[in-house]
Amino acid sequence: MRNSSTRRSFLGSAAGLASALTGAPAVVAAGRRTNIVLCMGDDHGWNETAYNGHPYLRTPVLDEMAAAGLRFDRFYSAAPVCSPTRGSIMTGRHPNRYGTFGANWSTRPEEITIAHILRKAGYACGHFGKWHLGPVKAASPTNPGAMGFEEWLSHDNFFEIDPHFSRNGGPVEQFKGESSEIVVSEAIRFIGKAKQNRRPFFTVIWFGSPHAPYSGVEQDLALYKNVPDKLLQARFAEITALDRAMGQLRRYLKSAELRQDTLLWYCGDNGVPPEGRLTTPFRGHKGQVYEGGLRVPGIIEWPERIRKPRATEVNAVTSDMLPTICELAGQPLPPRPLDGVSLIPLLEGGMRERPKPICFWQYDQRREMKEDAKPYISPELQQGTTPTATLMDGRLTRSFRNYRHPRVTEEDFAGDAAILGNRYKLVAPGKPSVESGPGPSPSSPATELYDVRDDRGETKDLIQVKPEIAKDMERQLREWQRSVLASLTGADYR
């Protein structure tokens, strides 16, 4: 399914976007440009904020942002796991289009990111924290620099207290202290330099918290002594530390007289893991296409344009970030199929419903990992360097994968999927239907239909009550999946 604005982006823009992959920053045009800061928690689900009613958590800064800016009550991650969602933010595209199927699956070098576009437009572009779209080392063709950032202090995957980072692809260094405060401090330094050089800035801060294993500092752990579960005490402490770091960022923006015209956007990268379901009203958790795996906190604070606080029930997703920012910055969209839409009409108060549905798809990763699978990127270049706190396959580092997929077969439609409209959500099973070919059949008991406006817990399956709605939504889902699989073959790069 192609974004309605994509056709416009072909008109005279393809050459400029291609040069953005390697070109130097352009001189900023006359006039003020809005600064943009994107922040994201790691495994931070919708229910884990005080403003959404959590009985234990203390998140005063996020609460203040939600009370002062635009609060999304129906904000979604593009995938129920981390790497894919990060890819959706960078590209405006569903991650299955370029083979980022799950954690530790890299993006592809040919993808065009927000940083490519904004750097071409003269923005100072910096990334700080978790990258998880490929190794951050200098040799990686998918490190933050290759993806458009001129500066980065980043980690391949998750990190805890006293984290290890690579600066601009260089040797790994350990930084002492609470990790959320460290990445915010580095981002502030970058923003200050951009201000000094009179450049607008695009700054991405992807926290390592509250991803497991959990480790809080004493001042935060002390707040949760009454929580009966020790594991959750540390998890909640990480969220409070993240919240405090967000406060440090906001105070800096205010003191530097940057806050008024800086768009500050916070969200999570997927729903809560099973241990975080303490208070969720939703079904499912991280890794599942039910609401519990996909619904995340979403807040935009932008005093110059959002002058009165408000909340919205309009569905929005992380894939919307690129189209929104492109319109805001006056830049053309990449000449490729996009899955997000611009939310500028929503920010301006004119959008009452989303113009097209949101599709989710947990692709069956096993299909890519066959003996004859051809790596998209050399395995040596996919090896990570920044240590984590836990072992995998006997190593503290994490490496990445991505495979070539030259042709599409019926079996490629496997994997749990869902399509979310303005009222109804169809949840499709992972196995192809024999009767109707690849994809679910609306008459199958395994296919589920929910009215998520009246039934946010997805408890009442309406598949037998509203078969025509289910049939139409299944048709739209299949059409979208065909488009995604065409992209997966690399057709968008030709």
ZAPAKE-50819 format. One record per residue (C-alpha): x, y, z; residue in one letter; residue number from 1. Coordinates in steps of 0.5 Angstrom, whole numbers. Example, Ala and Ser with C-alpha at 12.3 -4.5 7.8 and 13.67 -1.06 7.14 Angstrom:
+-------+-------+-------+------+-----+
:    px :    py :    pz : code : pos :
+-------+-------+-------+------+-----+
:    25 :    -9 :    16 :    a :   1 :
:    27 :    -2 :    14 :    s :   2 :
+-------+-------+-------+------+-----+
***
This chain:
+-------+-------+-------+------+-----+
:    px :    py :    pz : code : pos :
+-------+-------+-------+------+-----+
:     0 :     0 :     0 :    m :   1 :
:     3 :     7 :    -2 :    r :   2 :
:     3 :    13 :     2 :    n :   3 :
:    -2 :    18 :    -2 :    s :   4 :
:     4 :    23 :    -2 :    s :   5 :
:     9 :    18 :    -5 :    t :   6 :
:     8 :    20 :   -12 :    r :   7 :
:     9 :    28 :   -11 :    r :   8 :
:    16 :    26 :    -8 :    s :   9 :
:    18 :    23 :   -15 :    f :  10 :
:    17 :    30 :   -18 :    l :  11 :
:    24 :    32 :   -18 :    g :  12 :
:    26 :    29 :   -11 :    s :  13 :
:    30 :    23 :   -13 :    a :  14 :
:    36 :    25 :   -15 :    a :  15 :
:    37 :    30 :    -9 :    g :  16 :
:    35 :    24 :    -4 :    l :  17 :
:    40 :    20 :    -7 :    a :  18 :
:    45 :    25 :    -6 :    s :  19 :
:    43 :    25 :     1 :    a :  20 :
:    46 :    18 :     3 :    l :  21 :
:    53 :    21 :     2 :    t :  22 :
:    53 :    29 :     1 :    g :  23 :
:    55 :    34 :     6 :    a :  24 :
:    50 :    38 :    10 :    p :  25 :
:    47 :    44 :     6 :    a :  26 :
:    47 :    51 :     8 :    v :  27 :
:    41 :    52 :    12 :    v :  28 :
:    36 :    56 :     8 :    a :  29 :
:    34 :    63 :    11 :    a :  30 :
:    28 :    63 :    16 :    g :  31 :
:    28 :    59 :    23 :    r :  32 :
:    27 :    51 :    23 :    r :  33 :
:    24 :    47 :    28 :    t :  34 :
:    28 :    43 :    32 :    n :  35 :
:    27 :    36 :    33 :    i :  36 :
:    28 :    31 :    39 :    v :  37 :
:    26 :    24 :    39 :    l :  38 :
:    26 :    20 :    45 :    c :  39 :
:    24 :    13 :    46 :    m :  40 :
:    24 :     8 :    52 :    g :  41 :
:    26 :     1 :    51 :    d :  42 :
:    20 :    -4 :    53 :    d :  43 :
:    16 :     1 :    56 :    h :  44 :
:     9 :     0 :    55 :    g :  45 :
:     3 :     4 :    55 :    w :  46 :
:     1 :     2 :    62 :    n :  47 :
:     8 :     4 :    65 :    e :  48 :
:     7 :    11 :    67 :    t :  49 :
:     3 :    15 :    72 :    a :  50 :
:    -1 :    19 :    68 :    y :  51 :
:    -4 :    12 :    65 :    n :  52 :
:    -6 :    10 :    72 :    g :  53 :
:     0 :     6 :    74 :    h :  54 :
:    -1 :     5 :    82 :    p :  55 :
:     6 :     5 :    83 :    y :  56 :
:    10 :     8 :    78 :    l :  57 :
:    13 :    15 :    79 :    r :  58 :
:    14 :    19 :    72 :    t :  59 :
:    13 :    26 :    74 :    p :  60 :
:    16 :    29 :    68 :    v :  61 :
:    12 :    25 :    63 :    l :  62 :
:     6 :    26 :    67 :    d :  63 :
:     8 :    34 :    66 :    e :  64 :
:     9 :    33 :    59 :    m :  65 :
:     2 :    29 :    58 :    a :  66 :
:    -1 :    35 :    61 :    a :  67 :
:     2 :    40 :    57 :    a :  68 :
:     3 :    38 :    50 :    g :  69 :
:    -1 :    33 :    46 :    l :  70 :
:    -2 :    26 :    49 :    r :  71 :
:    -4 :    20 :    44 :    f :  72 :
:    -8 :    15 :    48 :    d :  73 :
:    -8 :    10 :    42 :    r :  74 :
:     0 :    10 :    40 :    f :  75 :
:     3 :     4 :    37 :    y :  76 :
:    10 :     1 :    36 :    s :  77 :
:    10 :    -1 :    28 :    a :  78 :
:    12 :    -8 :    31 :    a :  79 :
:    12 :   -12 :    38 :    p :  80 :
:    19 :   -12 :    38 :    v :  81 :
:    25 :    -7 :    38 :    c :  82 :
:    29 :    -7 :    32 :    s :  83 :
:    23 :    -7 :    27 :    p :  84 :
:    20 :    -1 :    31 :    t :  85 :
:    27 :     3 :    31 :    r :  86 :
:    27 :     2 :    23 :    g :  87 :
:    20 :     4 :    22 :    s :  88 :
:    22 :    11 :    26 :    i :  89 :
:    28 :    12 :    21 :    m :  90 :
:    24 :    10 :    15 :    t :  91 :
:    17 :    11 :    15 :    g :  92 :
:    16 :     4 :    13 :    r :  93 :
:    14 :    -3 :    16 :    h :  94 :
:    21 :    -6 :    18 :    p :  95 :
:    19 :   -13 :    14 :    n :  96 :
:    20 :    -9 :     7 :    r :  97 :
:    27 :    -9 :     9 :    y :  98 :
:    28 :   -15 :    13 :    g :  99 :
:    29 :   -12 :    20 :    t : 100 :
:    24 :   -18 :    22 :    f : 101 :
:    26 :   -18 :    30 :    g : 102 :
:    31 :   -16 :    35 :    a : 103 :
:    38 :   -16 :    32 :    n : 104 :
:    36 :   -16 :    25 :    w : 105 :
:    39 :   -10 :    21 :    s : 106 :
:    37 :    -5 :    17 :    t : 107 :
:    39 :    -5 :     9 :    r : 108 :
:    44 :     0 :     7 :    p : 109 :
:    40 :     3 :     1 :    e : 110 :
:    34 :     5 :     6 :    e : 111 :
:    33 :    13 :     6 :    i : 112 :
:    32 :    15 :    13 :    t : 113 :
:    30 :    22 :    17 :    i : 114 :
:    37 :    23 :    18 :    a : 115 :
:    39 :    23 :    11 :    h : 116 :
:    33 :    28 :     9 :    i : 117 :
:    34 :    33 :    15 :    l : 118 :
:    42 :    33 :    14 :    r : 119 :
:    41 :    34 :     7 :    k : 120 :
:    36 :    40 :     9 :    a : 121 :
:    42 :    43 :    14 :    g : 122 :
:    40 :    40 :    20 :    y : 123 :
:    45 :    37 :    25 :    a : 124 :
:    44 :    30 :    26 :    c : 125 :
:    46 :    26 :    32 :    g : 126 :
:    44 :    19 :    35 :    h : 127 :
:    45 :    17 :    43 :    f : 128 :
:    44 :    11 :    46 :    g : 129 :
:    41 :     4 :    43 :    k : 130 :
:    42 :     3 :    36 :    w : 131 :
:    40 :    -4 :    34 :    h : 132 :
:    39 :    -3 :    27 :    l : 133 :
:    46 :    -6 :    26 :    g : 134 :
:    53 :    -5 :    29 :    p : 135 :
:    55 :     2 :    31 :    v : 136 :
:    63 :     0 :    29 :    k : 137 :
:    66 :     5 :    24 :    a : 138 :
:    66 :    -1 :    19 :    a : 139 :
:    59 :    -3 :    19 :    s : 140 :
:    55 :     0 :    13 :    p : 141 :
:    48 :     1 :    17 :    t : 142 :
:    52 :     4 :    23 :    n : 143 :
:    48 :    11 :    25 :    p : 144 :
:    53 :    15 :    21 :    g : 145 :
:    52 :    11 :    14 :    a : 146 :
:    44 :    12 :    16 :    m : 147 :
:    45 :    20 :    16 :    g : 148 :
:    48 :    22 :    23 :    f : 149 :
:    54 :    26 :    23 :    e : 150 :
:    55 :    25 :    31 :    e : 151 :
:    53 :    19 :    35 :    w : 152 :
:    55 :    16 :    42 :    l : 153 :
:    51 :     9 :    41 :    s : 154 :
:    50 :     2 :    43 :    h : 155 :
:    49 :    -4 :    39 :    d : 156 :
:    43 :    -7 :    43 :    n : 157 :
:    41 :    -6 :    50 :    f : 158 :
:    45 :    -3 :    56 :    f : 159 :
:    45 :    -2 :    64 :    e : 160 :
:    49 :     3 :    69 :    i : 161 :
:    56 :     4 :    67 :    d : 162 :
:    54 :     3 :    60 :    p : 163 :
:    59 :     2 :    54 :    h : 164 :
:    59 :     6 :    48 :    f : 165 :
:    62 :     7 :    41 :    s : 166 :
:    63 :    15 :    39 :    r : 167 :
:    62 :    16 :    32 :    n : 168 :
:    64 :     8 :    30 :    g : 169 :
:    71 :     9 :    34 :    g : 170 :
:    73 :     4 :    40 :    p : 171 :
:    68 :     2 :    45 :    v : 172 :
:    69 :     6 :    52 :    e : 173 :
:    66 :     5 :    58 :    q : 174 :
:    62 :    11 :    62 :    f : 175 :
:    60 :    11 :    69 :    k : 176 :
:    54 :    13 :    72 :    g : 177 :
:    46 :    12 :    70 :    e : 178 :
:    45 :    10 :    63 :    s : 179 :
:    39 :    15 :    62 :    s : 180 :
:    43 :    21 :    65 :    e : 181 :
:    49 :    19 :    61 :    i : 182 :
:    45 :    19 :    54 :    v : 183 :
:    42 :    26 :    55 :    v : 184 :
:    48 :    29 :    58 :    s : 185 :
:    51 :    27 :    51 :    e : 186 :
:    45 :    29 :    47 :    a : 187 :
:    45 :    36 :    51 :    i : 188 :
:    52 :    37 :    49 :    r : 189 :
:    51 :    36 :    42 :    f : 190 :
:    45 :    41 :    42 :    i : 191 :
:    49 :    46 :    45 :    g : 192 :
:    54 :    45 :    39 :    k : 193 :
:    49 :    46 :    34 :    a : 194 :
:    46 :    52 :    37 :    k : 195 :
:    53 :    55 :    37 :    q : 196 :
:    53 :    54 :    30 :    n : 197 :
:    46 :    57 :    29 :    r : 198 :
:    44 :    50 :    26 :    r : 199 :
:    37 :    47 :    27 :    p : 200 :
:    38 :    40 :    30 :    f : 201 :
:    35 :    33 :    30 :    f : 202 :
:    37 :    29 :    36 :    t : 203 :
:    35 :    22 :    37 :    v : 204 :
:    35 :    19 :    44 :    i : 205 :
:    34 :    12 :    45 :    w : 206 :
:    34 :    10 :    52 :    f : 207 :
:    37 :     3 :    54 :    g : 208 :
:    31 :     3 :    60 :    s : 209 :
:    27 :    -1 :    62 :    p : 210 :
:    30 :    -7 :    58 :    h : 211 :
:    32 :   -13 :    62 :    a : 212 :
:    36 :   -14 :    66 :    p : 213 :
:    34 :    -9 :    71 :    y : 214 :
:    38 :    -5 :    75 :    s : 215 :
:    37 :     2 :    79 :    g : 216 :
:    41 :     7 :    83 :    v : 217 :
:    39 :     7 :    90 :    e : 218 :
:    35 :    14 :    90 :    q : 219 :
:    30 :    10 :    85 :    d : 220 :
:    30 :     4 :    88 :    l : 221 :
:    28 :     7 :    95 :    a : 222 :
:    22 :     9 :    92 :    l : 223 :
:    19 :     2 :    91 :    y : 224 :
:    21 :    -2 :    97 :    k : 225 :
:    13 :    -3 :    98 :    n : 226 :
:    13 :    -7 :    91 :    v : 227 :
:    13 :   -14 :    93 :    p : 228 :
:    17 :   -16 :    87 :    d : 229 :
:    24 :   -15 :    87 :    k : 230 :
:    25 :   -15 :    80 :    l : 231 :
:    19 :   -10 :    79 :    l : 232 :
:    23 :    -6 :    84 :    q : 233 :
:    29 :    -5 :    79 :    a : 234 :
:    24 :    -4 :    73 :    r : 235 :
:    20 :     1 :    76 :    f : 236 :
:    27 :     5 :    78 :    a : 237 :
:    30 :     5 :    71 :    e : 238 :
:    23 :     8 :    69 :    i : 239 :
:    24 :    13 :    74 :    t : 240 :
:    31 :    14 :    72 :    a : 241 :
:    29 :    15 :    65 :    l : 242 :
:    24 :    20 :    67 :    d : 243 :
:    29 :    24 :    71 :    r : 244 :
:    33 :    24 :    65 :    a : 245 :
:    27 :    27 :    61 :    m : 246 :
:    27 :    33 :    66 :    g : 247 :
:    34 :    34 :    65 :    q : 248 :
:    33 :    35 :    58 :    l : 249 :
:    27 :    39 :    58 :    r : 250 :
:    30 :    44 :    63 :    r : 251 :
:    36 :    45 :    59 :    y : 252 :
:    32 :    46 :    53 :    l : 253 :
:    28 :    52 :    57 :    k : 254 :
:    35 :    55 :    60 :    s : 255 :
:    38 :    55 :    53 :    a : 256 :
:    32 :    58 :    50 :    e : 257 :
:    30 :    53 :    45 :    l : 258 :
:    24 :    49 :    48 :    r : 259 :
:    19 :    54 :    45 :    q : 260 :
:    21 :    51 :    38 :    d : 261 :
:    23 :    44 :    39 :    t : 262 :
:    19 :    39 :    38 :    l : 263 :
:    20 :    34 :    43 :    l : 264 :
:    17 :    27 :    42 :    w : 265 :
:    17 :    21 :    47 :    y : 266 :
:    14 :    14 :    46 :    c : 267 :
:    16 :     7 :    47 :    g : 268 :
:    19 :     1 :    42 :    d : 269 :
:    14 :    -4 :    44 :    n : 270 :
:     9 :    -6 :    49 :    g : 271 :
:    11 :    -9 :    56 :    v : 272 :
:    14 :   -16 :    57 :    p : 273 :
:    10 :   -21 :    61 :    p : 274 :
:    13 :   -19 :    68 :    e : 275 :
:    11 :   -12 :    66 :    g : 276 :
:     3 :   -14 :    65 :    r : 277 :
:     2 :   -12 :    73 :    l : 278 :
:    -3 :    -7 :    71 :    t : 279 :
:    -4 :    -7 :    64 :    t : 280 :
:   -12 :    -7 :    61 :    p : 281 :
:   -10 :   -10 :    55 :    f : 282 :
:    -9 :   -17 :    52 :    r : 283 :
:    -2 :   -20 :    50 :    g : 284 :
:     5 :   -17 :    51 :    h : 285 :
:    12 :   -16 :    48 :    k : 286 :
:    12 :   -20 :    42 :    g : 287 :
:     5 :   -21 :    40 :    q : 288 :
:     0 :   -17 :    36 :    v : 289 :
:    -5 :   -16 :    41 :    y : 290 :
:    -6 :    -9 :    44 :    e : 291 :
:    -1 :   -11 :    50 :    g : 292 :
:     5 :   -12 :    45 :    g : 293 :
:     4 :    -6 :    41 :    l : 294 :
:     0 :     0 :    45 :    r : 295 :
:     6 :     5 :    48 :    v : 296 :
:     6 :    12 :    51 :    p : 297 :
:     6 :    17 :    46 :    g : 298 :
:     7 :    25 :    48 :    i : 299 :
:     9 :    31 :    43 :    i : 300 :
:    11 :    37 :    47 :    e : 301 :
:    12 :    43 :    42 :    w : 302 :
:    10 :    50 :    46 :    p : 303 :
:    10 :    54 :    40 :    e : 304 :
:     5 :    50 :    36 :    r : 305 :
:     1 :    46 :    41 :    i : 306 :
:    -1 :    52 :    46 :    r : 307 :
:    -6 :    48 :    49 :    k : 308 :
:    -6 :    41 :    52 :    p : 309 :
:   -10 :    36 :    49 :    r : 310 :
:   -11 :    28 :    48 :    a : 311 :
:   -13 :    25 :    42 :    t : 312 :
:   -16 :    18 :    41 :    e : 313 :
:   -14 :    18 :    33 :    v : 314 :
:    -9 :    12 :    32 :    n : 315 :
:    -2 :    14 :    31 :    a : 316 :
:     4 :     9 :    30 :    v : 317 :
:    12 :    10 :    30 :    t : 318 :
:    12 :    10 :    22 :    s : 319 :
:     8 :    16 :    22 :    d : 320 :
:    15 :    20 :    25 :    m : 321 :
:    18 :    21 :    18 :    l : 322 :
:    12 :    23 :    14 :    p : 323 :
:    11 :    28 :    20 :    t : 324 :
:    18 :    31 :    20 :    i : 325 :
:    19 :    31 :    13 :    c : 326 :
:    12 :    36 :    12 :    e : 327 :
:    14 :    40 :    18 :    l : 328 :
:    21 :    41 :    15 :    a : 329 :
:    19 :    42 :     8 :    g : 330 :
:    22 :    36 :     5 :    q : 331 :
:    20 :    31 :     0 :    p : 332 :
:    18 :    24 :     2 :    l : 333 :
:    23 :    18 :     0 :    p : 334 :
:    20 :    16 :    -7 :    p : 335 :
:    19 :     9 :    -4 :    r : 336 :
:    12 :     6 :    -1 :    p : 337 :
:    11 :     8 :     6 :    l : 338 :
:     7 :     6 :    11 :    d : 339 :
:     6 :    12 :    16 :    g : 340 :
:     2 :    18 :    15 :    v : 341 :
:     4 :    25 :    16 :    s : 342 :
:     1 :    27 :    23 :    l : 343 :
:     1 :    35 :    22 :    i : 344 :
:    -6 :    35 :    21 :    p : 345 :
:    -7 :    32 :    27 :    l : 346 :
:    -3 :    37 :    31 :    l : 347 :
:    -6 :    43 :    27 :    e : 348 :
:   -13 :    40 :    30 :    g : 349 :
:   -16 :    38 :    23 :    g : 350 :
:   -15 :    30 :    24 :    m : 351 :
:   -21 :    27 :    27 :    r : 352 :
:   -20 :    20 :    24 :    e : 353 :
:   -14 :    16 :    21 :    r : 354 :
:   -14 :    16 :    13 :    p : 355 :
:   -12 :     9 :    13 :    k : 356 :
:   -11 :     3 :    17 :    p : 357 :
:    -5 :     1 :    21 :    i : 358 :
:    -2 :    -6 :    19 :    c : 359 :
:     2 :   -11 :    23 :    f : 360 :
:     6 :   -17 :    22 :    w : 361 :
:    11 :   -22 :    26 :    q : 362 :
:    14 :   -25 :    20 :    y : 363 :
:    16 :   -32 :    21 :    d : 364 :
:    24 :   -31 :    21 :    q : 365 :
:    25 :   -38 :    20 :    r : 366 :
:    24 :   -38 :    13 :    r : 367 :
:    30 :   -33 :    12 :    e : 368 :
:    35 :   -38 :    16 :    m : 369 :
:    35 :   -43 :    11 :    k : 370 :
:    42 :   -47 :    10 :    e : 371 :
:    42 :   -44 :     3 :    d : 372 :
:    40 :   -37 :     5 :    a : 373 :
:    45 :   -31 :     2 :    k : 374 :
:    47 :   -26 :     7 :    p : 375 :
:    45 :   -19 :     5 :    y : 376 :
:    51 :   -16 :     9 :    i : 377 :
:    58 :   -20 :    10 :    s : 378 :
:    57 :   -23 :    17 :    p : 379 :
:    64 :   -20 :    19 :    e : 380 :
:    61 :   -13 :    18 :    l : 381 :
:    55 :   -15 :    22 :    q : 382 :
:    59 :   -17 :    28 :    q : 383 :
:    57 :   -13 :    34 :    g : 384 :
:    62 :   -10 :    39 :    t : 385 :
:    59 :    -6 :    45 :    t : 386 :
:    58 :   -11 :    51 :    p : 387 :
:    51 :   -12 :    54 :    t : 388 :
:    50 :   -15 :    61 :    a : 389 :
:    48 :   -22 :    59 :    t : 390 :
:    51 :   -27 :    55 :    l : 391 :
:    48 :   -30 :    49 :    m : 392 :
:    51 :   -36 :    45 :    d : 393 :
:    57 :   -35 :    50 :    g : 394 :
:    58 :   -28 :    48 :    r : 395 :
:    57 :   -21 :    51 :    l : 396 :
:    56 :   -17 :    45 :    t : 397 :
:    50 :   -18 :    40 :    r : 398 :
:    51 :   -19 :    32 :    s : 399 :
:    46 :   -18 :    27 :    f : 400 :
:    43 :   -21 :    21 :    r : 401 :
:    39 :   -20 :    14 :    n : 402 :
:    38 :   -24 :     8 :    y : 403 :
:    37 :   -23 :     1 :    r : 404 :
:    30 :   -25 :    -1 :    h : 405 :
:    30 :   -25 :    -9 :    p : 406 :
:    23 :   -28 :   -10 :    r : 407 :
:    16 :   -29 :    -6 :    v : 408 :
:    12 :   -35 :    -5 :    t : 409 :
:     6 :   -37 :    -2 :    e : 410 :
:     9 :   -39 :     4 :    e : 411 :
:    12 :   -32 :     5 :    d : 412 :
:     5 :   -30 :     8 :    f : 413 :
:     6 :   -34 :    14 :    a : 414 :
:     7 :   -30 :    21 :    g : 415 :
:     2 :   -27 :    26 :    d : 416 :
:    -1 :   -21 :    23 :    a : 417 :
:    -6 :   -15 :    24 :    a : 418 :
:   -10 :    -9 :    21 :    i : 419 :
:   -12 :    -4 :    25 :    l : 420 :
:   -18 :     1 :    23 :    g : 421 :
:   -21 :     7 :    26 :    n : 422 :
:   -26 :     2 :    30 :    r : 423 :
:   -24 :    -5 :    29 :    y : 424 :
:   -18 :   -10 :    29 :    k : 425 :
:   -17 :   -16 :    25 :    l : 426 :
:   -12 :   -21 :    28 :    v : 427 :
:   -10 :   -26 :    23 :    a : 428 :
:    -7 :   -33 :    25 :    p : 429 :
:     0 :   -35 :    23 :    g : 430 :
:    -1 :   -41 :    18 :    k : 431 :
:    -4 :   -40 :    11 :    p : 432 :
:   -11 :   -42 :    10 :    s : 433 :
:   -11 :   -48 :     5 :    v : 434 :
:   -18 :   -46 :     2 :    e : 435 :
:   -16 :   -39 :     1 :    s : 436 :
:    -9 :   -39 :    -1 :    g : 437 :
:    -4 :   -36 :     3 :    p : 438 :
:    -7 :   -32 :     9 :    g : 439 :
:   -12 :   -33 :    14 :    p : 440 :
:   -20 :   -34 :    12 :    s : 441 :
:   -25 :   -30 :    15 :    p : 442 :
:   -29 :   -36 :    17 :    s : 443 :
:   -23 :   -39 :    21 :    s : 444 :
:   -24 :   -39 :    28 :    p : 445 :
:   -17 :   -37 :    29 :    a : 446 :
:   -18 :   -31 :    25 :    t : 447 :
:   -21 :   -26 :    30 :    e : 448 :
:   -24 :   -19 :    30 :    l : 449 :
:   -25 :   -14 :    35 :    y : 450 :
:   -28 :    -7 :    37 :    d : 451 :
:   -22 :    -4 :    40 :    v : 452 :
:   -26 :     2 :    42 :    r : 453 :
:   -31 :    -1 :    46 :    d : 454 :
:   -27 :    -7 :    48 :    d : 455 :
:   -20 :    -5 :    49 :    r : 456 :
:   -18 :   -12 :    52 :    g : 457 :
:   -20 :   -16 :    46 :    e : 458 :
:   -24 :   -20 :    50 :    t : 459 :
:   -30 :   -21 :    45 :    k : 460 :
:   -29 :   -24 :    38 :    d : 461 :
:   -34 :   -21 :    33 :    l : 462 :
:   -31 :   -25 :    27 :    i : 463 :
:   -38 :   -29 :    27 :    q : 464 :
:   -42 :   -23 :    28 :    v : 465 :
:   -39 :   -18 :    23 :    k : 466 :
:   -36 :   -23 :    17 :    p : 467 :
:   -37 :   -17 :    12 :    e : 468 :
:   -32 :   -13 :    16 :    i : 469 :
:   -27 :   -18 :    17 :    a : 470 :
:   -27 :   -20 :    10 :    k : 471 :
:   -26 :   -13 :     8 :    d : 472 :
:   -20 :   -12 :    13 :    m : 473 :
:   -17 :   -19 :    11 :    e : 474 :
:   -17 :   -16 :     3 :    r : 475 :
:   -14 :   -10 :     5 :    q : 476 :
:    -9 :   -14 :    10 :    l : 477 :
:    -7 :   -18 :     4 :    r : 478 :
:    -6 :   -13 :    -1 :    e : 479 :
:    -1 :    -9 :     4 :    w : 480 :
:     3 :   -16 :     5 :    q : 481 :
:     4 :   -17 :    -2 :    r : 482 :
:     7 :   -10 :    -3 :    s : 483 :
:    11 :   -11 :     3 :    v : 484 :
:    14 :   -17 :     0 :    l : 485 :
:    15 :   -14 :    -6 :    a : 486 :
:    19 :    -9 :    -2 :    s : 487 :
:    23 :   -15 :     1 :    l : 488 :
:    26 :   -17 :    -6 :    t : 489 :
:    29 :   -11 :    -6 :    g : 490 :
:    25 :    -8 :   -12 :    a : 491 :
:    25 :    -1 :    -8 :    d : 492 :
:    32 :     0 :   -10 :    y : 493 :
:    32 :    -1 :   -17 :    r : 494 :
+-------+-------+-------+------+-----+
***
